[in-house]
Amino acid sequence: MGVVGAEDERVAVYDSAGRVTGTETRGVVYRDGIWHGATGVLVRSLDGGRVVVHRRTADKLVFPSLWDCWAGGVIDPGEDPADAAARELAEELGVTGVPLVPIERFPFDDGRLRYHVFTYEVRYDGPLHPQPAEVAWAGRITLDELRARLADPRHWPFVPDGRMGIERWFAASQDRRERS
């Protein structure tokens, strides 16, 4: 039996409303713009002032060499989104044993890729153990530094879904501050 490549891995397929409808290979899902599910975990410091950012490796199937502030990936067939988020957090950054706090689910559709993003937050100050096959570099920066990097896409190109997610998170955080 041959080795299964990333393009041949099966992923959960969703409909546009966010219901699981079946499975397909990652390569077909990406090629044909089929709705699927993905996760994103924002890793914040215990005091909430810093976040983990990372640069994706150059050989990623989607958004190679771009920056991101979410650890995550596609949801496997039959996998609960929270379980997928915990799995991806462990795989990408080596972070385990921390409680996931759900943030929101939102659709991402850039005209090529379409998926429902299930986002979570964790608080963690421990060591990071980035997976070399997926993460070229990882470290912590302040929220103000993250805002500055998002404002400089020429020098800090972010993945589009990660940018959308963190901009939504910043807006929701601002709304919560204004209501208090």
C-alpha positions in Angstrom: 0.0 0.0 0.0 1.4 3.4 -1.0 1.8 6.5 1.2 -1.2 8.8 1.3 -0.3 12.3 0.4 -2.0 15.4 1.7 -4.0 15.7 -1.5 -5.4 12.2 -1.0 -6.5 12.6 2.6 -10.2 12.5 3.1 -12.0 15.5 4.6 -15.5 16.1 5.8 -17.7 17.8 3.1 -20.3 20.4 4.2 -23.1 22.1 2.4 -23.3 25.9 2.2 -25.5 26.0 5.3 -22.9 24.1 7.4 -24.3 20.6 7.5 -22.0 17.6 7.0 -23.0 15.9 3.7 -20.1 13.4 3.1 -16.4 13.1 2.4 -14.0 13.8 -0.4 -10.3 14.0 -0.9 -8.5 17.2 0.1 -7.2 17.7 -3.5 -10.7 17.5 -5.0 -12.2 19.7 -2.3 -9.5 22.4 -3.0 -9.6 22.0 -6.8 -13.4 22.1 -7.1 -14.1 24.6 -4.4 -16.3 22.2 -2.4 -17.6 23.4 0.9 -15.8 21.7 3.8 -15.0 22.4 7.5 -11.9 23.8 9.0 -10.8 24.9 12.4 -8.7 27.8 13.8 -7.3 28.2 17.3 -6.1 31.5 18.6 -3.4 30.9 21.2 -3.2 33.8 23.6 -1.0 34.3 26.6 -2.4 33.7 30.1 -2.8 37.5 30.5 -4.4 37.8 27.0 -1.9 40.4 25.8 0.1 38.2 23.3 -0.8 35.8 20.6 1.1 33.1 18.7 1.8 33.8 15.1 3.5 31.4 12.6 4.7 31.3 9.1 3.4 28.4 7.0 5.9 26.3 5.1 6.5 26.8 1.4 5.1 23.5 0.4 1.6 23.8 2.0 -1.2 23.0 -0.5 -3.0 26.2 0.5 -1.5 29.6 1.3 2.2 28.5 1.3 4.7 30.8 3.1 2.1 33.1 4.5 1.7 34.3 8.1 -1.2 33.2 10.3 -2.3 33.7 13.9 -4.6 30.6 14.0 -3.5 27.0 14.4 -5.9 24.8 12.5 -6.8 22.8 9.5 -9.5 20.7 7.8 -11.9 18.5 9.7 -11.6 14.8 9.1 -14.6 12.6 8.2 -16.7 12.0 11.3 -14.7 14.4 13.5 -16.2 16.9 15.8 -14.9 20.4 15.1 -13.6 20.8 18.7 -11.7 17.5 18.4 -10.3 18.6 15.1 -9.2 21.9 16.6 -7.4 20.2 19.5 -5.8 17.7 17.1 -4.6 20.5 14.8 -3.3 22.6 17.8 -1.3 19.6 18.9 0.0 18.8 15.4 1.0 22.3 14.4 2.3 23.8 17.6 2.6 20.9 20.1 0.1 22.4 22.5 -2.0 19.9 24.4 -4.1 19.7 27.5 -5.5 23.3 27.3 -9.3 24.0 27.3 -10.7 25.2 24.0 -13.1 28.1 24.3 -15.4 28.4 21.3 -15.4 31.8 19.6 -17.6 31.6 16.5 -18.2 29.8 13.2 -18.2 31.7 10.0 -18.1 30.9 6.3 -15.0 31.6 4.2 -15.4 31.9 0.4 -12.7 33.6 -1.6 -14.1 32.4 -4.9 -11.7 29.4 -4.9 -11.9 27.9 -1.5 -15.1 27.6 0.5 -15.4 26.3 4.0 -16.9 26.8 7.4 -14.3 28.0 9.9 -14.9 26.8 13.5 -12.8 29.1 15.7 -11.6 28.6 19.3 -9.3 30.3 21.8 -6.9 28.9 24.3 -4.7 30.6 26.9 -1.2 29.1 27.1 2.3 30.4 28.0 4.1 27.1 27.7 6.7 26.0 25.1 5.8 25.7 21.5 6.9 22.7 19.4 6.1 23.6 15.8 5.7 20.8 13.3 8.5 21.4 10.8 6.4 20.1 7.9 3.7 22.7 8.5 5.3 25.6 10.4 8.4 27.4 9.2 8.5 29.7 12.3 6.4 30.4 15.3 6.6 32.9 18.1 4.6 35.3 20.3 3.8 38.9 19.6 1.6 41.5 21.3 -1.9 42.3 20.0 -0.6 45.7 18.9 2.2 44.1 17.0 -0.4 41.8 15.3 -2.5 44.8 14.3 0.6 46.5 12.8 1.5 43.3 10.9 -2.0 43.1 9.5 -1.7 46.7 8.4 1.5 45.9 6.4 0.5 43.1 4.0 3.5 43.7 1.7 6.0 42.7 4.4 3.6 40.4 6.5 1.3 38.6 4.0 -1.4 36.9 6.0 -3.6 34.0 5.0 -6.9 35.4 3.9 -9.0 33.3 6.2 -6.8 34.0 9.1 -7.0 37.7 8.4 -10.8 37.5 8.2 -11.0 35.6 11.4 -8.7 37.9 13.4 -10.4 41.0 12.1 -13.7 39.6 13.2 -12.2 38.7 16.6 -10.8 42.3 17.0 -14.2 43.8 16.0 -16.0 41.5 18.5 -13.5 42.4 21.2 -14.1 46.1 20.5 -17.9 45.6 20.7 -17.5 43.8 24.1 -15.4 46.7 25.5 -17.9 49.3 24.3 -20.8 47.4 25.9 -19.1 47.1 29.3 
